[in-house]
């Protein structure tokens, strides 16, 4: 079972207490965006076998959203951090690099 640490309330929550919200750090386009930008926002998502950054909501807890870095192949969790963070924290990127040298995800590595 997947267990994630909620950085908002400090609880280690099982996946049954959480709600998955898809890929993290997606660039959202506002009014005035063209069709190609909207298409990319809706359909062009990462789906890697390996390191992935995701949004999660602590639905049966504090109700807040946060981000998690994990491996989709092994369910290994590298860390969690608040959703307001615009890029993965350096300590989490360093933890991933220590276990997965040469990893890449979008513009982060």
Secondary structure, 3 states (H helix, E strand, C coil): CCEEECCCCCCEEEHHHCEEEEECCCCCCCCCCCHHHHHHHHHCCCCCCCEEEEEEECCCCCCCEEEEEEECCCCCEEEEEECCCCCCCHHHHHHHHHHCCCCCECCEC
